[in-house]
Amino acid sequence: HHVISFCNDATTDNIANLVKLCPTCHALLKKDRASKSDQTRAILKILHEHEEIFDYASSYLQIDDINDLAEKIQSMLG
């Protein structure tokens, strides 16, 4: 799954922006498939568990606060 949606910018189609998810979690992170709070919670879990994903997303979006970063990623779901 692309943490930062691939439809927002083709440069995000790289290994540093990918995380392996089960089918249920992958579906949860599709646009309009779950509540904003559930999606943000799932993104926070990914960011906490995968330092390399946090580093990439934080650098790409220029956001250091993990909560703000998760909210921004959620708002970009494609």
Residue pairs with C-beta under 8 A, 6 or more apart in sequence:
1 18
1 19
1 20
1 21
1 25
1 26
1 29
2 12
2 13
2 17
2 18
3 17
3 18
3 19
3 43
3 46
3 53
3 56
3 57
3 73
4 12
4 17
4 56
4 57
4 60
4 61
4 73
4 76
5 12
5 76
5 77
5 78
6 12
6 13
6 17
6 78
7 78
8 76
8 78
12 60
16 52
16 53
16 56
17 53
17 56
17 57
17 60
19 46
19 50
19 53
21 29
25 42
27 33
28 34
28 38
28 39
28 42
29 39
29 42
29 43
29 77
30 77
31 77
31 78
34 42
36 74
39 74
39 77
40 70
40 71
40 74
43 70
43 73
43 74
44 66
44 67
44 70
46 53
47 53
47 54
47 57
47 66
47 69
47 70
48 54
48 66
54 66
54 69
57 63
57 69
57 73
58 64
58 69
61 69
61 72
61 73
63 69
63 72
